[in-house]
């Protein structure tokens, strides 16, 4: 009887173990190296771009810009943005900078079965955080929160794309 219970338990856990080692999910190209931190002027410009994109889409959002180590450089919370978005925007930016990847990529990997990311209490694998890359080096990251994760990512991308 114990052997049957053990066999059933192992069978139930097998898909979880397989999901953790899904081919392709553990392989990642070398991310860019870190560079000198983003300046306050450049960070404020990105905040302005993000707020403009958020307004155009009808969103109320919080926007955080951090240096490569994840420390805050600039922040804005649009009027009537939910207070919970303050910390979420900052954590998305922190995660993107410290892990050198977009939080949308982390979210996709988590949803595809790489749930080990959820064990890292210092990461937030939810779209809306993107590293800021200048001349091939990560100089910081942007984090946006206030709408759906996909809409947060759209606003962050728009802020980085505007030139």
Phi and psi in radians as a Rosetta constraint file:
Dihedral C 1 N 2 CA 2 C 2 CIRCULARHARMONIC -1.082 0.35
Dihedral N 2 CA 2 C 2 N 3 CIRCULARHARMONIC -0.659 0.35
Dihedral C 2 N 3 CA 3 C 3 CIRCULARHARMONIC -1.123 0.35
Dihedral N 3 CA 3 C 3 N 4 CIRCULARHARMONIC -0.693 0.35
Dihedral C 3 N 4 CA 4 C 4 CIRCULARHARMONIC -1.125 0.35
Dihedral N 4 CA 4 C 4 N 5 CIRCULARHARMONIC -0.784 0.35
Dihedral C 4 N 5 CA 5 C 5 CIRCULARHARMONIC -1.085 0.35
Dihedral N 5 CA 5 C 5 N 6 CIRCULARHARMONIC -0.755 0.35
Dihedral C 5 N 6 CA 6 C 6 CIRCULARHARMONIC -1.095 0.35
Dihedral N 6 CA 6 C 6 N 7 CIRCULARHARMONIC -0.742 0.35
Dihedral C 6 N 7 CA 7 C 7 CIRCULARHARMONIC -1.113 0.35
Dihedral N 7 CA 7 C 7 N 8 CIRCULARHARMONIC -0.736 0.35
Dihedral C 7 N 8 CA 8 C 8 CIRCULARHARMONIC -1.141 0.35
Dihedral N 8 CA 8 C 8 N 9 CIRCULARHARMONIC -0.704 0.35
Dihedral C 8 N 9 CA 9 C 9 CIRCULARHARMONIC -1.114 0.35
Dihedral N 9 CA 9 C 9 N 10 CIRCULARHARMONIC -0.765 0.35
Dihedral C 9 N 10 CA 10 C 10 CIRCULARHARMONIC -1.145 0.35
Dihedral N 10 CA 10 C 10 N 11 CIRCULARHARMONIC -0.660 0.35
Dihedral C 10 N 11 CA 11 C 11 CIRCULARHARMONIC -1.125 0.35
Dihedral N 11 CA 11 C 11 N 12 CIRCULARHARMONIC -0.714 0.35
Dihedral C 11 N 12 CA 12 C 12 CIRCULARHARMONIC -1.162 0.35
Dihedral N 12 CA 12 C 12 N 13 CIRCULARHARMONIC -0.579 0.35
Dihedral C 12 N 13 CA 13 C 13 CIRCULARHARMONIC -1.466 0.35
Dihedral N 13 CA 13 C 13 N 14 CIRCULARHARMONIC -0.316 0.35
Dihedral C 13 N 14 CA 14 C 14 CIRCULARHARMONIC -0.977 0.35
Dihedral N 14 CA 14 C 14 N 15 CIRCULARHARMONIC -0.787 0.35
Dihedral C 14 N 15 CA 15 C 15 CIRCULARHARMONIC -1.086 0.35
Dihedral N 15 CA 15 C 15 N 16 CIRCULARHARMONIC -0.588 0.35
Dihedral C 15 N 16 CA 16 C 16 CIRCULARHARMONIC -1.138 0.35
Dihedral N 16 CA 16 C 16 N 17 CIRCULARHARMONIC -0.804 0.35
Dihedral C 16 N 17 CA 17 C 17 CIRCULARHARMONIC -1.108 0.35
Dihedral N 17 CA 17 C 17 N 18 CIRCULARHARMONIC -0.681 0.35
Dihedral C 17 N 18 CA 18 C 18 CIRCULARHARMONIC -1.133 0.35
Dihedral N 18 CA 18 C 18 N 19 CIRCULARHARMONIC -0.721 0.35
Dihedral C 18 N 19 CA 19 C 19 CIRCULARHARMONIC -1.093 0.35
Dihedral N 19 CA 19 C 19 N 20 CIRCULARHARMONIC -0.568 0.35
Dihedral C 19 N 20 CA 20 C 20 CIRCULARHARMONIC -1.219 0.35
Dihedral N 20 CA 20 C 20 N 21 CIRCULARHARMONIC -0.400 0.35
Dihedral C 20 N 21 CA 21 C 21 CIRCULARHARMONIC -2.072 0.35
Dihedral N 21 CA 21 C 21 N 22 CIRCULARHARMONIC 0.545 0.35
Dihedral C 21 N 22 CA 22 C 22 CIRCULARHARMONIC -1.008 0.35
Dihedral N 22 CA 22 C 22 N 23 CIRCULARHARMONIC 2.210 0.35
Dihedral C 22 N 23 CA 23 C 23 CIRCULARHARMONIC -0.988 0.35
Dihedral N 23 CA 23 C 23 N 24 CIRCULARHARMONIC 2.442 0.35
Dihedral C 23 N 24 CA 24 C 24 CIRCULARHARMONIC 1.611 0.35
Dihedral N 24 CA 24 C 24 N 25 CIRCULARHARMONIC -0.454 0.35
Dihedral C 24 N 25 CA 25 C 25 CIRCULARHARMONIC -1.361 0.35
Dihedral N 25 CA 25 C 25 N 26 CIRCULARHARMONIC -0.518 0.35
Dihedral C 25 N 26 CA 26 C 26 CIRCULARHARMONIC -1.502 0.35
Dihedral N 26 CA 26 C 26 N 27 CIRCULARHARMONIC -0.283 0.35
Dihedral C 26 N 27 CA 27 C 27 CIRCULARHARMONIC -1.506 0.35
Dihedral N 27 CA 27 C 27 N 28 CIRCULARHARMONIC 2.298 0.35
Dihedral C 27 N 28 CA 28 C 28 CIRCULARHARMONIC -2.517 0.35
Dihedral N 28 CA 28 C 28 N 29 CIRCULARHARMONIC 2.361 0.35
Dihedral C 28 N 29 CA 29 C 29 CIRCULARHARMONIC -1.105 0.35
Dihedral N 29 CA 29 C 29 N 30 CIRCULARHARMONIC 2.669 0.35
Dihedral C 29 N 30 CA 30 C 30 CIRCULARHARMONIC -1.055 0.35
Dihedral N 30 CA 30 C 30 N 31 CIRCULARHARMONIC 2.156 0.35
Dihedral C 30 N 31 CA 31 C 31 CIRCULARHARMONIC -1.291 0.35
Dihedral N 31 CA 31 C 31 N 32 CIRCULARHARMONIC 2.866 0.35
Dihedral C 31 N 32 CA 32 C 32 CIRCULARHARMONIC -1.069 0.35
Dihedral N 32 CA 32 C 32 N 33 CIRCULARHARMONIC 2.714 0.35
Dihedral C 32 N 33 CA 33 C 33 CIRCULARHARMONIC -1.348 0.35
Dihedral N 33 CA 33 C 33 N 34 CIRCULARHARMONIC 2.918 0.35
Dihedral C 33 N 34 CA 34 C 34 CIRCULARHARMONIC -1.444 0.35
Dihedral N 34 CA 34 C 34 N 35 CIRCULARHARMONIC 2.585 0.35
Dihedral C 34 N 35 CA 35 C 35 CIRCULARHARMONIC -2.100 0.35
Dihedral N 35 CA 35 C 35 N 36 CIRCULARHARMONIC -2.964 0.35
Dihedral C 35 N 36 CA 36 C 36 CIRCULARHARMONIC -1.096 0.35
Dihedral N 36 CA 36 C 36 N 37 CIRCULARHARMONIC 2.541 0.35
Dihedral C 36 N 37 CA 37 C 37 CIRCULARHARMONIC -1.055 0.35
Dihedral N 37 CA 37 C 37 N 38 CIRCULARHARMONIC 2.592 0.35
Dihedral C 37 N 38 CA 38 C 38 CIRCULARHARMONIC -1.036 0.35
Dihedral N 38 CA 38 C 38 N 39 CIRCULARHARMONIC 2.512 0.35
Dihedral C 38 N 39 CA 39 C 39 CIRCULARHARMONIC -1.369 0.35
Dihedral N 39 CA 39 C 39 N 40 CIRCULARHARMONIC 2.794 0.35
Dihedral C 39 N 40 CA 40 C 40 CIRCULARHARMONIC -1.065 0.35
Dihedral N 40 CA 40 C 40 N 41 CIRCULARHARMONIC -0.736 0.35
Dihedral C 40 N 41 CA 41 C 41 CIRCULARHARMONIC -1.067 0.35
Dihedral N 41 CA 41 C 41 N 42 CIRCULARHARMONIC -0.773 0.35
Dihedral C 41 N 42 CA 42 C 42 CIRCULARHARMONIC -1.175 0.35
Dihedral N 42 CA 42 C 42 N 43 CIRCULARHARMONIC -0.673 0.35
Dihedral C 42 N 43 CA 43 C 43 CIRCULARHARMONIC -1.115 0.35
Dihedral N 43 CA 43 C 43 N 44 CIRCULARHARMONIC -0.767 0.35
Dihedral C 43 N 44 CA 44 C 44 CIRCULARHARMONIC -1.117 0.35
Dihedral N 44 CA 44 C 44 N 45 CIRCULARHARMONIC -0.640 0.35
Dihedral C 44 N 45 CA 45 C 45 CIRCULARHARMONIC -1.097 0.35
Dihedral N 45 CA 45 C 45 N 46 CIRCULARHARMONIC -0.747 0.35
Dihedral C 45 N 46 CA 46 C 46 CIRCULARHARMONIC -1.128 0.35
Dihedral N 46 CA 46 C 46 N 47 CIRCULARHARMONIC -0.684 0.35
Dihedral C 46 N 47 CA 47 C 47 CIRCULARHARMONIC -1.042 0.35
Dihedral N 47 CA 47 C 47 N 48 CIRCULARHARMONIC -0.818 0.35
Dihedral C 47 N 48 CA 48 C 48 CIRCULARHARMONIC -1.041 0.35
Dihedral N 48 CA 48 C 48 N 49 CIRCULARHARMONIC -0.743 0.35
Dihedral C 48 N 49 CA 49 C 49 CIRCULARHARMONIC -1.118 0.35
Dihedral N 49 CA 49 C 49 N 50 CIRCULARHARMONIC -0.738 0.35
Dihedral C 49 N 50 CA 50 C 50 CIRCULARHARMONIC -1.146 0.35
Dihedral N 50 CA 50 C 50 N 51 CIRCULARHARMONIC -0.758 0.35
Dihedral C 50 N 51 CA 51 C 51 CIRCULARHARMONIC -1.097 0.35
Dihedral N 51 CA 51 C 51 N 52 CIRCULARHARMONIC -0.712 0.35
Dihedral C 51 N 52 CA 52 C 52 CIRCULARHARMONIC -1.082 0.35
Dihedral N 52 CA 52 C 52 N 53 CIRCULARHARMONIC -0.793 0.35
Dihedral C 52 N 53 CA 53 C 53 CIRCULARHARMONIC -1.128 0.35
Dihedral N 53 CA 53 C 53 N 54 CIRCULARHARMONIC -0.696 0.35
Dihedral C 53 N 54 CA 54 C 54 CIRCULARHARMONIC -1.120 0.35
Dihedral N 54 CA 54 C 54 N 55 CIRCULARHARMONIC -0.802 0.35
Dihedral C 54 N 55 CA 55 C 55 CIRCULARHARMONIC -1.046 0.35
Dihedral N 55 CA 55 C 55 N 56 CIRCULARHARMONIC -0.765 0.35
Dihedral C 55 N 56 CA 56 C 56 CIRCULARHARMONIC -1.047 0.35
Dihedral N 56 CA 56 C 56 N 57 CIRCULARHARMONIC -0.554 0.35
Dihedral C 56 N 57 CA 57 C 57 CIRCULARHARMONIC -1.573 0.35
Dihedral N 57 CA 57 C 57 N 58 CIRCULARHARMONIC -0.068 0.35
Dihedral C 57 N 58 CA 58 C 58 CIRCULARHARMONIC 1.399 0.35
Dihedral N 58 CA 58 C 58 N 59 CIRCULARHARMONIC 0.422 0.35
Dihedral C 58 N 59 CA 59 C 59 CIRCULARHARMONIC -1.797 0.35
Dihedral N 59 CA 59 C 59 N 60 CIRCULARHARMONIC 2.690 0.35
Dihedral C 59 N 60 CA 60 C 60 CIRCULARHARMONIC -1.956 0.35
Dihedral N 60 CA 60 C 60 N 61 CIRCULARHARMONIC 2.072 0.35
Dihedral C 60 N 61 CA 61 C 61 CIRCULARHARMONIC -2.384 0.35
Dihedral N 61 CA 61 C 61 N 62 CIRCULARHARMONIC 2.814 0.35
Dihedral C 61 N 62 CA 62 C 62 CIRCULARHARMONIC -1.890 0.35
Dihedral N 62 CA 62 C 62 N 63 CIRCULARHARMONIC 2.465 0.35
Dihedral C 62 N 63 CA 63 C 63 CIRCULARHARMONIC -2.315 0.35
Dihedral N 63 CA 63 C 63 N 64 CIRCULARHARMONIC 2.257 0.35
Dihedral C 63 N 64 CA 64 C 64 CIRCULARHARMONIC -2.151 0.35
Dihedral N 64 CA 64 C 64 N 65 CIRCULARHARMONIC 2.438 0.35
Dihedral C 64 N 65 CA 65 C 65 CIRCULARHARMONIC -2.109 0.35
Dihedral N 65 CA 65 C 65 N 66 CIRCULARHARMONIC 2.236 0.35
Dihedral C 65 N 66 CA 66 C 66 CIRCULARHARMONIC -2.129 0.35
Dihedral N 66 CA 66 C 66 N 67 CIRCULARHARMONIC 2.844 0.35
Dihedral C 66 N 67 CA 67 C 67 CIRCULARHARMONIC -1.440 0.35
Dihedral N 67 CA 67 C 67 N 68 CIRCULARHARMONIC 3.085 0.35
Dihedral C 67 N 68 CA 68 C 68 CIRCULARHARMONIC -0.997 0.35
Dihedral N 68 CA 68 C 68 N 69 CIRCULARHARMONIC -0.499 0.35
Dihedral C 68 N 69 CA 69 C 69 CIRCULARHARMONIC -1.453 0.35
Dihedral N 69 CA 69 C 69 N 70 CIRCULARHARMONIC -0.026 0.35
Dihedral C 69 N 70 CA 70 C 70 CIRCULARHARMONIC 1.657 0.35
Dihedral N 70 CA 70 C 70 N 71 CIRCULARHARMONIC -0.058 0.35
Dihedral C 70 N 71 CA 71 C 71 CIRCULARHARMONIC -1.365 0.35
Dihedral N 71 CA 71 C 71 N 72 CIRCULARHARMONIC 2.482 0.35
Dihedral C 71 N 72 CA 72 C 72 CIRCULARHARMONIC -1.127 0.35
Dihedral N 72 CA 72 C 72 N 73 CIRCULARHARMONIC 2.351 0.35
Dihedral C 72 N 73 CA 73 C 73 CIRCULARHARMONIC -1.912 0.35
Dihedral N 73 CA 73 C 73 N 74 CIRCULARHARMONIC -0.786 0.35
Dihedral C 73 N 74 CA 74 C 74 CIRCULARHARMONIC -2.614 0.35
Dihedral N 74 CA 74 C 74 N 75 CIRCULARHARMONIC 2.658 0.35
Dihedral C 74 N 75 CA 75 C 75 CIRCULARHARMONIC -2.651 0.35
Dihedral N 75 CA 75 C 75 N 76 CIRCULARHARMONIC 2.555 0.35
Dihedral C 75 N 76 CA 76 C 76 CIRCULARHARMONIC -2.536 0.35
Dihedral N 76 CA 76 C 76 N 77 CIRCULARHARMONIC 2.484 0.35
Dihedral C 76 N 77 CA 77 C 77 CIRCULARHARMONIC -2.173 0.35
Dihedral N 77 CA 77 C 77 N 78 CIRCULARHARMONIC 2.052 0.35
Dihedral C 77 N 78 CA 78 C 78 CIRCULARHARMONIC -1.136 0.35
Dihedral N 78 CA 78 C 78 N 79 CIRCULARHARMONIC 2.662 0.35
Dihedral C 78 N 79 CA 79 C 79 CIRCULARHARMONIC -0.905 0.35
Dihedral N 79 CA 79 C 79 N 80 CIRCULARHARMONIC 2.377 0.35
Dihedral C 79 N 80 CA 80 C 80 CIRCULARHARMONIC 1.150 0.35
Dihedral N 80 CA 80 C 80 N 81 CIRCULARHARMONIC 0.322 0.35
Dihedral C 80 N 81 CA 81 C 81 CIRCULARHARMONIC -1.287 0.35
Dihedral N 81 CA 81 C 81 N 82 CIRCULARHARMONIC 2.448 0.35
Dihedral C 81 N 82 CA 82 C 82 CIRCULARHARMONIC -1.029 0.35
Dihedral N 82 CA 82 C 82 N 83 CIRCULARHARMONIC 2.469 0.35
Dihedral C 82 N 83 CA 83 C 83 CIRCULARHARMONIC -1.130 0.35
Dihedral N 83 CA 83 C 83 N 84 CIRCULARHARMONIC -0.523 0.35
Dihedral C 83 N 84 CA 84 C 84 CIRCULARHARMONIC -1.075 0.35
Dihedral N 84 CA 84 C 84 N 85 CIRCULARHARMONIC -0.442 0.35
Dihedral C 84 N 85 CA 85 C 85 CIRCULARHARMONIC -1.231 0.35
Dihedral N 85 CA 85 C 85 N 86 CIRCULARHARMONIC -0.343 0.35
Dihedral C 85 N 86 CA 86 C 86 CIRCULARHARMONIC -1.041 0.35
Dihedral N 86 CA 86 C 86 N 87 CIRCULARHARMONIC -1.008 0.35
Dihedral C 86 N 87 CA 87 C 87 CIRCULARHARMONIC -1.174 0.35
Dihedral N 87 CA 87 C 87 N 88 CIRCULARHARMONIC -0.647 0.35
Dihedral C 87 N 88 CA 88 C 88 CIRCULARHARMONIC -1.125 0.35
Dihedral N 88 CA 88 C 88 N 89 CIRCULARHARMONIC -0.783 0.35
Dihedral C 88 N 89 CA 89 C 89 CIRCULARHARMONIC -1.046 0.35
Dihedral N 89 CA 89 C 89 N 90 CIRCULARHARMONIC -0.758 0.35
Dihedral C 89 N 90 CA 90 C 90 CIRCULARHARMONIC -1.142 0.35
Dihedral N 90 CA 90 C 90 N 91 CIRCULARHARMONIC -0.708 0.35
Dihedral C 90 N 91 CA 91 C 91 CIRCULARHARMONIC -1.226 0.35
Dihedral N 91 CA 91 C 91 N 92 CIRCULARHARMONIC -0.610 0.35
Dihedral C 91 N 92 CA 92 C 92 CIRCULARHARMONIC -1.110 0.35
Dihedral N 92 CA 92 C 92 N 93 CIRCULARHARMONIC -0.795 0.35
Dihedral C 92 N 93 CA 93 C 93 CIRCULARHARMONIC -1.103 0.35
Dihedral N 93 CA 93 C 93 N 94 CIRCULARHARMONIC -0.796 0.35
Dihedral C 93 N 94 CA 94 C 94 CIRCULARHARMONIC -1.018 0.35
Dihedral N 94 CA 94 C 94 N 95 CIRCULARHARMONIC -0.798 0.35
Dihedral C 94 N 95 CA 95 C 95 CIRCULARHARMONIC -1.109 0.35
Dihedral N 95 CA 95 C 95 N 96 CIRCULARHARMONIC -0.806 0.35
Dihedral C 95 N 96 CA 96 C 96 CIRCULARHARMONIC -1.070 0.35
Dihedral N 96 CA 96 C 96 N 97 CIRCULARHARMONIC -0.698 0.35
Dihedral C 96 N 97 CA 97 C 97 CIRCULARHARMONIC -1.242 0.35
Dihedral N 97 CA 97 C 97 N 98 CIRCULARHARMONIC -0.881 0.35
Dihedral C 97 N 98 CA 98 C 98 CIRCULARHARMONIC -1.203 0.35
Dihedral N 98 CA 98 C 98 N 99 CIRCULARHARMONIC -0.599 0.35
Dihedral C 98 N 99 CA 99 C 99 CIRCULARHARMONIC -1.709 0.35
Dihedral N 99 CA 99 C 99 N 100 CIRCULARHARMONIC -0.014 0.35
Dihedral C 99 N 100 CA 100 C 100 CIRCULARHARMONIC 0.957 0.35
Dihedral N 100 CA 100 C 100 N 101 CIRCULARHARMONIC 0.690 0.35
Dihedral C 100 N 101 CA 101 C 101 CIRCULARHARMONIC -2.674 0.35
Dihedral N 101 CA 101 C 101 N 102 CIRCULARHARMONIC 2.724 0.35
Dihedral C 101 N 102 CA 102 C 102 CIRCULARHARMONIC -1.166 0.35
Dihedral N 102 CA 102 C 102 N 103 CIRCULARHARMONIC 2.448 0.35
Dihedral C 102 N 103 CA 103 C 103 CIRCULARHARMONIC -1.170 0.35
Dihedral N 103 CA 103 C 103 N 104 CIRCULARHARMONIC -0.390 0.35
Dihedral C 103 N 104 CA 104 C 104 CIRCULARHARMONIC -1.133 0.35
Dihedral N 104 CA 104 C 104 N 105 CIRCULARHARMONIC -0.628 0.35
Dihedral C 104 N 105 CA 105 C 105 CIRCULARHARMONIC -1.134 0.35
Dihedral N 105 CA 105 C 105 N 106 CIRCULARHARMONIC -0.755 0.35
Dihedral C 105 N 106 CA 106 C 106 CIRCULARHARMONIC -1.102 0.35
Dihedral N 106 CA 106 C 106 N 107 CIRCULARHARMONIC -0.702 0.35
Dihedral C 106 N 107 CA 107 C 107 CIRCULARHARMONIC -1.102 0.35
Dihedral N 107 CA 107 C 107 N 108 CIRCULARHARMONIC -0.788 0.35
Dihedral C 107 N 108 CA 108 C 108 CIRCULARHARMONIC -1.059 0.35
Dihedral N 108 CA 108 C 108 N 109 CIRCULARHARMONIC -0.755 0.35
Dihedral C 108 N 109 CA 109 C 109 CIRCULARHARMONIC -1.125 0.35
Dihedral N 109 CA 109 C 109 N 110 CIRCULARHARMONIC -0.690 0.35
Dihedral C 109 N 110 CA 110 C 110 CIRCULARHARMONIC -1.122 0.35
Dihedral N 110 CA 110 C 110 N 111 CIRCULARHARMONIC -0.794 0.35
Dihedral C 110 N 111 CA 111 C 111 CIRCULARHARMONIC -1.160 0.35
Dihedral N 111 CA 111 C 111 N 112 CIRCULARHARMONIC -0.465 0.35
Dihedral C 111 N 112 CA 112 C 112 CIRCULARHARMONIC -1.425 0.35
Dihedral N 112 CA 112 C 112 N 113 CIRCULARHARMONIC -0.042 0.35
Dihedral C 112 N 113 CA 113 C 113 CIRCULARHARMONIC 2.118 0.35
Dihedral N 113 CA 113 C 113 N 114 CIRCULARHARMONIC -0.121 0.35
Dihedral C 113 N 114 CA 114 C 114 CIRCULARHARMONIC -1.477 0.35
Dihedral N 114 CA 114 C 114 N 115 CIRCULARHARMONIC 1.240 0.35
Dihedral C 114 N 115 CA 115 C 115 CIRCULARHARMONIC -1.357 0.35
Dihedral N 115 CA 115 C 115 N 116 CIRCULARHARMONIC -0.093 0.35
Dihedral C 115 N 116 CA 116 C 116 CIRCULARHARMONIC -1.037 0.35
Dihedral N 116 CA 116 C 116 N 117 CIRCULARHARMONIC -0.491 0.35
Dihedral C 116 N 117 CA 117 C 117 CIRCULARHARMONIC -1.011 0.35
Dihedral N 117 CA 117 C 117 N 118 CIRCULARHARMONIC -0.555 0.35
Dihedral C 117 N 118 CA 118 C 118 CIRCULARHARMONIC -1.182 0.35
Dihedral N 118 CA 118 C 118 N 119 CIRCULARHARMONIC -0.314 0.35
Dihedral C 118 N 119 CA 119 C 119 CIRCULARHARMONIC -1.372 0.35
Dihedral N 119 CA 119 C 119 N 120 CIRCULARHARMONIC -0.273 0.35
Dihedral C 119 N 120 CA 120 C 120 CIRCULARHARMONIC -1.492 0.35
Dihedral N 120 CA 120 C 120 N 121 CIRCULARHARMONIC 1.787 0.35
Dihedral C 120 N 121 CA 121 C 121 CIRCULARHARMONIC -1.271 0.35
Dihedral N 121 CA 121 C 121 N 122 CIRCULARHARMONIC -0.076 0.35
Dihedral C 121 N 122 CA 122 C 122 CIRCULARHARMONIC -1.737 0.35
Dihedral N 122 CA 122 C 122 N 123 CIRCULARHARMONIC 0.051 0.35
Dihedral C 122 N 123 CA 123 C 123 CIRCULARHARMONIC -1.979 0.35
Dihedral N 123 CA 123 C 123 N 124 CIRCULARHARMONIC 2.718 0.35
Dihedral C 123 N 124 CA 124 C 124 CIRCULARHARMONIC -2.295 0.35
Dihedral N 124 CA 124 C 124 N 125 CIRCULARHARMONIC 1.605 0.35
Dihedral C 124 N 125 CA 125 C 125 CIRCULARHARMONIC -1.414 0.35
Dihedral N 125 CA 125 C 125 N 126 CIRCULARHARMONIC 1.097 0.35
Dihedral C 125 N 126 CA 126 C 126 CIRCULARHARMONIC -2.272 0.35
Dihedral N 126 CA 126 C 126 N 127 CIRCULARHARMONIC 2.256 0.35
Dihedral C 126 N 127 CA 127 C 127 CIRCULARHARMONIC -0.900 0.35
Dihedral N 127 CA 127 C 127 N 128 CIRCULARHARMONIC 2.533 0.35
Dihedral C 127 N 128 CA 128 C 128 CIRCULARHARMONIC 2.272 0.35
Dihedral N 128 CA 128 C 128 N 129 CIRCULARHARMONIC -0.045 0.35
Dihedral C 128 N 129 CA 129 C 129 CIRCULARHARMONIC -2.046 0.35
Dihedral N 129 CA 129 C 129 N 130 CIRCULARHARMONIC 2.267 0.35
Dihedral C 129 N 130 CA 130 C 130 CIRCULARHARMONIC -2.428 0.35
Dihedral N 130 CA 130 C 130 N 131 CIRCULARHARMONIC 2.308 0.35
Dihedral C 130 N 131 CA 131 C 131 CIRCULARHARMONIC -1.089 0.35
Dihedral N 131 CA 131 C 131 N 132 CIRCULARHARMONIC 2.571 0.35
Dihedral C 131 N 132 CA 132 C 132 CIRCULARHARMONIC -1.746 0.35
Dihedral N 132 CA 132 C 132 N 133 CIRCULARHARMONIC 2.033 0.35
Dihedral C 132 N 133 CA 133 C 133 CIRCULARHARMONIC -1.960 0.35
Dihedral N 133 CA 133 C 133 N 134 CIRCULARHARMONIC 2.186 0.35
Dihedral C 133 N 134 CA 134 C 134 CIRCULARHARMONIC -2.220 0.35
Dihedral N 134 CA 134 C 134 N 135 CIRCULARHARMONIC 2.196 0.35
Dihedral C 134 N 135 CA 135 C 135 CIRCULARHARMONIC 0.917 0.35
Dihedral N 135 CA 135 C 135 N 136 CIRCULARHARMONIC 0.677 0.35
Dihedral C 135 N 136 CA 136 C 136 CIRCULARHARMONIC 1.378 0.35
Dihedral N 136 CA 136 C 136 N 137 CIRCULARHARMONIC 0.091 0.35
Dihedral C 136 N 137 CA 137 C 137 CIRCULARHARMONIC -2.100 0.35
Dihedral N 137 CA 137 C 137 N 138 CIRCULARHARMONIC 2.505 0.35
Dihedral C 137 N 138 CA 138 C 138 CIRCULARHARMONIC -1.393 0.35
Dihedral N 138 CA 138 C 138 N 139 CIRCULARHARMONIC 2.068 0.35
Dihedral C 138 N 139 CA 139 C 139 CIRCULARHARMONIC -1.859 0.35
Dihedral N 139 CA 139 C 139 N 140 CIRCULARHARMONIC -0.053 0.35
Dihedral C 139 N 140 CA 140 C 140 CIRCULARHARMONIC 2.864 0.35
Dihedral N 140 CA 140 C 140 N 141 CIRCULARHARMONIC -2.806 0.35
Dihedral C 140 N 141 CA 141 C 141 CIRCULARHARMONIC -2.729 0.35
Dihedral N 141 CA 141 C 141 N 142 CIRCULARHARMONIC 2.725 0.35
Dihedral C 141 N 142 CA 142 C 142 CIRCULARHARMONIC -1.943 0.35
Dihedral N 142 CA 142 C 142 N 143 CIRCULARHARMONIC 2.491 0.35
Dihedral C 142 N 143 CA 143 C 143 CIRCULARHARMONIC -2.290 0.35
Dihedral N 143 CA 143 C 143 N 144 CIRCULARHARMONIC 2.317 0.35
Dihedral C 143 N 144 CA 144 C 144 CIRCULARHARMONIC -2.253 0.35
Dihedral N 144 CA 144 C 144 N 145 CIRCULARHARMONIC 2.408 0.35
Dihedral C 144 N 145 CA 145 C 145 CIRCULARHARMONIC -2.583 0.35
Dihedral N 145 CA 145 C 145 N 146 CIRCULARHARMONIC 2.575 0.35
Dihedral C 145 N 146 CA 146 C 146 CIRCULARHARMONIC 2.607 0.35
Dihedral N 146 CA 146 C 146 N 147 CIRCULARHARMONIC -0.368 0.35
Dihedral C 146 N 147 CA 147 C 147 CIRCULARHARMONIC -2.147 0.35
Dihedral N 147 CA 147 C 147 N 148 CIRCULARHARMONIC -2.659 0.35
Dihedral C 147 N 148 CA 148 C 148 CIRCULARHARMONIC -1.261 0.35
Dihedral N 148 CA 148 C 148 N 149 CIRCULARHARMONIC 2.824 0.35
Dihedral C 148 N 149 CA 149 C 149 CIRCULARHARMONIC -1.018 0.35
Dihedral N 149 CA 149 C 149 N 150 CIRCULARHARMONIC -0.722 0.35
Dihedral C 149 N 150 CA 150 C 150 CIRCULARHARMONIC -1.115 0.35
Dihedral N 150 CA 150 C 150 N 151 CIRCULARHARMONIC -0.720 0.35
Dihedral C 150 N 151 CA 151 C 151 CIRCULARHARMONIC -1.213 0.35
Dihedral N 151 CA 151 C 151 N 152 CIRCULARHARMONIC -0.622 0.35
Dihedral C 151 N 152 CA 152 C 152 CIRCULARHARMONIC -1.035 0.35
Dihedral N 152 CA 152 C 152 N 153 CIRCULARHARMONIC -0.775 0.35
Dihedral C 152 N 153 CA 153 C 153 CIRCULARHARMONIC -1.132 0.35
Dihedral N 153 CA 153 C 153 N 154 CIRCULARHARMONIC -0.655 0.35
Dihedral C 153 N 154 CA 154 C 154 CIRCULARHARMONIC -1.091 0.35
Dihedral N 154 CA 154 C 154 N 155 CIRCULARHARMONIC -0.760 0.35
Dihedral C 154 N 155 CA 155 C 155 CIRCULARHARMONIC -1.166 0.35
Dihedral N 155 CA 155 C 155 N 156 CIRCULARHARMONIC -0.743 0.35
Dihedral C 155 N 156 CA 156 C 156 CIRCULARHARMONIC -1.081 0.35
Dihedral N 156 CA 156 C 156 N 157 CIRCULARHARMONIC -0.759 0.35
Dihedral C 156 N 157 CA 157 C 157 CIRCULARHARMONIC -1.116 0.35
Dihedral N 157 CA 157 C 157 N 158 CIRCULARHARMONIC -0.718 0.35
Dihedral C 157 N 158 CA 158 C 158 CIRCULARHARMONIC -1.089 0.35
Dihedral N 158 CA 158 C 158 N 159 CIRCULARHARMONIC -0.698 0.35
Dihedral C 158 N 159 CA 159 C 159 CIRCULARHARMONIC -1.101 0.35
Dihedral N 159 CA 159 C 159 N 160 CIRCULARHARMONIC -0.705 0.35
Dihedral C 159 N 160 CA 160 C 160 CIRCULARHARMONIC -1.326 0.35
Dihedral N 160 CA 160 C 160 N 161 CIRCULARHARMONIC -0.485 0.35
Dihedral C 160 N 161 CA 161 C 161 CIRCULARHARMONIC -1.448 0.35
Dihedral N 161 CA 161 C 161 N 162 CIRCULARHARMONIC -0.487 0.35
Dihedral C 161 N 162 CA 162 C 162 CIRCULARHARMONIC -1.145 0.35
Dihedral N 162 CA 162 C 162 N 163 CIRCULARHARMONIC 2.190 0.35
